[in-house]
Amino acid sequence: MGIFSQSTTHLRSYLAPRGGRFGLPPTVGCLMNYREMKPAKLSAPPPTIRFTAKAEVARLSLPKAASARLPAGRTVIEATLNGFPFRATLEGRGGHQLALSPALLAAADASAGDTVAVEIIRVGDEPVARVPADLLAAIAASPKAQAQWAEITPNARQNWVLWLSSGKLASTRLTRIKTACSMLGAGKNRVCCFGGLGWLRKDHPAAGANWQPLPKPGA
């Protein structure tokens, strides 16, 4: 048998079925299966937590239904109060409570005794902002808007959420949801003429002085 014939015989023997994929040895087949595996999609964060509550003197007690959706104990949140964004630590003894400084109340155009609207958009060390359920439902009903939403950055999504939650009237919120779907469907990445967090806080720098970095995982 010549050298060429011997080489051909060895090649056929190597490629013969051995329990692996496409006649390759099992270890090679497993490697190919591993490489073809698609990375698992990250689970979407839960929706924002929206509620209204009475602002007491220097504090606000969260409704039981809202408190039950948060981790027990002290919890850092990002939220809006009557549309004004803030980050604060909730006390969790016997239900969560939010300390209300005079500066925060003034920025939210509220006083002790008023009923205020709160929307929590991030909890603890969550890597991305939560999305309001009503906005998600509207986006899901528009294939073009849904496709664009999947492509934009987490920071861009946060701006859409802040823009929506900063509206003080229910009618304003509905209008912004329709506008968001229209703009996303047209391929827009960000809200037109919206400066984000800095723009919302520009007239009340003192109220945003406690906007600190989120705690690191495990800290």
Contacts in CASP RR format, 6 or more apart in sequence:
PFRMAT RR
TARGET T0000
AUTHOR 0000-0000-0000
METHOD contacts of the structure
MODEL  1
MGIFSQSTTHLRSYLAPRGGRFGLPPTVGCLMNYREMKPAKLSAPPPTIR
FTAKAEVARLSLPKAASARLPAGRTVIEATLNGFPFRATLEGRGGHQLAL
SPALLAAADASAGDTVAVEIIRVGDEPVARVPADLLAAIAASPKAQAQWA
EITPNARQNWVLWLSSGKLASTRLTRIKTACSMLGAGKNRVCCFGGLGWL
RKDHPAAGANWQPLPKPGA
1 9 0 8 1.000
15 23 0 8 1.000
15 24 0 8 1.000
16 23 0 8 1.000
17 23 0 8 1.000
18 24 0 8 1.000
18 25 0 8 1.000
18 26 0 8 1.000
19 25 0 8 1.000
19 26 0 8 1.000
20 26 0 8 1.000
20 28 0 8 1.000
20 29 0 8 1.000
20 30 0 8 1.000
21 28 0 8 1.000
21 29 0 8 1.000
21 32 0 8 1.000
21 33 0 8 1.000
22 29 0 8 1.000
22 32 0 8 1.000
24 32 0 8 1.000
44 131 0 8 1.000
45 126 0 8 1.000
45 128 0 8 1.000
45 129 0 8 1.000
45 130 0 8 1.000
45 131 0 8 1.000
46 69 0 8 1.000
46 130 0 8 1.000
47 130 0 8 1.000
47 131 0 8 1.000
47 132 0 8 1.000
47 133 0 8 1.000
47 136 0 8 1.000
48 119 0 8 1.000
48 120 0 8 1.000
48 121 0 8 1.000
48 130 0 8 1.000
48 131 0 8 1.000
48 132 0 8 1.000
48 133 0 8 1.000
48 161 0 8 1.000
48 165 0 8 1.000
49 66 0 8 1.000
49 69 0 8 1.000
49 70 0 8 1.000
49 118 0 8 1.000
49 119 0 8 1.000
49 120 0 8 1.000
49 130 0 8 1.000
50 117 0 8 1.000
50 118 0 8 1.000
50 119 0 8 1.000
50 120 0 8 1.000
50 132 0 8 1.000
51 62 0 8 1.000
51 63 0 8 1.000
51 65 0 8 1.000
51 66 0 8 1.000
51 117 0 8 1.000
51 118 0 8 1.000
52 115 0 8 1.000
52 116 0 8 1.000
52 117 0 8 1.000
52 118 0 8 1.000
53 60 0 8 1.000
53 61 0 8 1.000
53 62 0 8 1.000
53 63 0 8 1.000
53 115 0 8 1.000
53 116 0 8 1.000
53 118 0 8 1.000
54 60 0 8 1.000
54 113 0 8 1.000
54 114 0 8 1.000
54 115 0 8 1.000
54 116 0 8 1.000
55 100 0 8 1.000
55 105 0 8 1.000
55 110 0 8 1.000
55 111 0 8 1.000
55 112 0 8 1.000
55 113 0 8 1.000
55 114 0 8 1.000
55 115 0 8 1.000
55 116 0 8 1.000
56 100 0 8 1.000
56 112 0 8 1.000
56 113 0 8 1.000
57 112 0 8 1.000
58 99 0 8 1.000
58 100 0 8 1.000
58 101 0 8 1.000
58 112 0 8 1.000
59 97 0 8 1.000
59 98 0 8 1.000
59 99 0 8 1.000
59 100 0 8 1.000
60 97 0 8 1.000
60 98 0 8 1.000
60 100 0 8 1.000
60 116 0 8 1.000
60 118 0 8 1.000
61 95 0 8 1.000
61 96 0 8 1.000
61 97 0 8 1.000
62 70 0 8 1.000
62 90 0 8 1.000
62 95 0 8 1.000
62 96 0 8 1.000
62 97 0 8 1.000
62 98 0 8 1.000
62 118 0 8 1.000
64 95 0 8 1.000
66 96 0 8 1.000
66 118 0 8 1.000
66 120 0 8 1.000
67 92 0 8 1.000
67 95 0 8 1.000
67 96 0 8 1.000
70 77 0 8 1.000
70 90 0 8 1.000
70 96 0 8 1.000
70 120 0 8 1.000
70 123 0 8 1.000
71 123 0 8 1.000
71 124 0 8 1.000
72 92 0 8 1.000
73 90 0 8 1.000
73 91 0 8 1.000
73 92 0 8 1.000
73 93 0 8 1.000
73 96 0 8 1.000
74 89 0 8 1.000
74 90 0 8 1.000
74 91 0 8 1.000
74 92 0 8 1.000
75 89 0 8 1.000
75 90 0 8 1.000
75 92 0 8 1.000
75 96 0 8 1.000
75 123 0 8 1.000
75 124 0 8 1.000
76 87 0 8 1.000
76 88 0 8 1.000
76 89 0 8 1.000
76 90 0 8 1.000
76 123 0 8 1.000
76 124 0 8 1.000
76 214 0 8 1.000
76 215 0 8 1.000
77 87 0 8 1.000
77 88 0 8 1.000
77 89 0 8 1.000
77 90 0 8 1.000
77 120 0 8 1.000
77 122 0 8 1.000
77 123 0 8 1.000
77 124 0 8 1.000
78 85 0 8 1.000
78 86 0 8 1.000
78 87 0 8 1.000
78 120 0 8 1.000
78 121 0 8 1.000
78 122 0 8 1.000
78 123 0 8 1.000
78 129 0 8 1.000
78 214 0 8 1.000
79 85 0 8 1.000
79 86 0 8 1.000
79 87 0 8 1.000
79 88 0 8 1.000
79 118 0 8 1.000
79 119 0 8 1.000
79 120 0 8 1.000
79 121 0 8 1.000
79 122 0 8 1.000
80 86 0 8 1.000
80 117 0 8 1.000
80 118 0 8 1.000
80 119 0 8 1.000
80 121 0 8 1.000
80 162 0 8 1.000
80 165 0 8 1.000
80 166 0 8 1.000
81 104 0 8 1.000
81 107 0 8 1.000
81 108 0 8 1.000
81 110 0 8 1.000
81 116 0 8 1.000
81 117 0 8 1.000
81 118 0 8 1.000
82 108 0 8 1.000
82 109 0 8 1.000
82 110 0 8 1.000
82 116 0 8 1.000
82 117 0 8 1.000
82 168 0 8 1.000
83 108 0 8 1.000
83 117 0 8 1.000
83 119 0 8 1.000
83 165 0 8 1.000
83 166 0 8 1.000
83 167 0 8 1.000
83 168 0 8 1.000
83 200 0 8 1.000
84 104 0 8 1.000
84 107 0 8 1.000
84 108 0 8 1.000
84 109 0 8 1.000
84 166 0 8 1.000
84 200 0 8 1.000
84 201 0 8 1.000
84 204 0 8 1.000
84 207 0 8 1.000
85 162 0 8 1.000
85 166 0 8 1.000
85 197 0 8 1.000
85 200 0 8 1.000
85 201 0 8 1.000
85 211 0 8 1.000
86 104 0 8 1.000
86 207 0 8 1.000
86 208 0 8 1.000
86 210 0 8 1.000
86 211 0 8 1.000
87 210 0 8 1.000
87 211 0 8 1.000
87 212 0 8 1.000
87 214 0 8 1.000
88 98 0 8 1.000
88 99 0 8 1.000
88 210 0 8 1.000
90 96 0 8 1.000
90 97 0 8 1.000
90 98 0 8 1.000
91 97 0 8 1.000
91 99 0 8 1.000
98 118 0 8 1.000
100 112 0 8 1.000
101 207 0 8 1.000
103 204 0 8 1.000
103 206 0 8 1.000
103 207 0 8 1.000
103 208 0 8 1.000
103 209 0 8 1.000
104 207 0 8 1.000
104 208 0 8 1.000
105 111 0 8 1.000
105 112 0 8 1.000
106 204 0 8 1.000
106 207 0 8 1.000
107 201 0 8 1.000
107 203 0 8 1.000
107 204 0 8 1.000
107 207 0 8 1.000
107 208 0 8 1.000
108 116 0 8 1.000
110 116 0 8 1.000
117 168 0 8 1.000
119 132 0 8 1.000
119 165 0 8 1.000
120 130 0 8 1.000
121 129 0 8 1.000
121 130 0 8 1.000
121 158 0 8 1.000
121 161 0 8 1.000
121 162 0 8 1.000
121 165 0 8 1.000
122 128 0 8 1.000
122 129 0 8 1.000
122 130 0 8 1.000
122 214 0 8 1.000
123 130 0 8 1.000
124 214 0 8 1.000
124 215 0 8 1.000
125 214 0 8 1.000
125 215 0 8 1.000
125 216 0 8 1.000
125 217 0 8 1.000
125 218 0 8 1.000
125 219 0 8 1.000
126 214 0 8 1.000
127 154 0 8 1.000
128 154 0 8 1.000
128 157 0 8 1.000
128 158 0 8 1.000
129 154 0 8 1.000
129 157 0 8 1.000
129 158 0 8 1.000
129 161 0 8 1.000
129 162 0 8 1.000
130 161 0 8 1.000
131 157 0 8 1.000
131 161 0 8 1.000
132 161 0 8 1.000
132 164 0 8 1.000
132 165 0 8 1.000
134 173 0 8 1.000
134 177 0 8 1.000
135 160 0 8 1.000
135 161 0 8 1.000
135 164 0 8 1.000
135 177 0 8 1.000
135 180 0 8 1.000
138 145 0 8 1.000
138 177 0 8 1.000
138 178 0 8 1.000
138 180 0 8 1.000
138 181 0 8 1.000
139 145 0 8 1.000
139 146 0 8 1.000
139 149 0 8 1.000
139 180 0 8 1.000
139 181 0 8 1.000
139 184 0 8 1.000
140 146 0 8 1.000
141 181 0 8 1.000
142 181 0 8 1.000
142 184 0 8 1.000
142 185 0 8 1.000
144 184 0 8 1.000
144 185 0 8 1.000
144 186 0 8 1.000
144 187 0 8 1.000
145 180 0 8 1.000
145 181 0 8 1.000
145 182 0 8 1.000
145 184 0 8 1.000
145 185 0 8 1.000
147 185 0 8 1.000
148 184 0 8 1.000
148 185 0 8 1.000
148 187 0 8 1.000
148 188 0 8 1.000
148 189 0 8 1.000
149 157 0 8 1.000
149 184 0 8 1.000
152 184 0 8 1.000
152 189 0 8 1.000
152 190 0 8 1.000
153 189 0 8 1.000
156 189 0 8 1.000
156 190 0 8 1.000
159 190 0 8 1.000
159 191 0 8 1.000
159 194 0 8 1.000
159 195 0 8 1.000
159 196 0 8 1.000
160 180 0 8 1.000
160 190 0 8 1.000
160 191 0 8 1.000
162 194 0 8 1.000
162 196 0 8 1.000
162 197 0 8 1.000
162 200 0 8 1.000
163 176 0 8 1.000
163 180 0 8 1.000
163 191 0 8 1.000
163 194 0 8 1.000
163 196 0 8 1.000
164 173 0 8 1.000
164 176 0 8 1.000
164 177 0 8 1.000
164 180 0 8 1.000
166 200 0 8 1.000
167 173 0 8 1.000
167 176 0 8 1.000
180 191 0 8 1.000
183 191 0 8 1.000
183 192 0 8 1.000
197 211 0 8 1.000
201 207 0 8 1.000
201 208 0 8 1.000
201 211 0 8 1.000
END
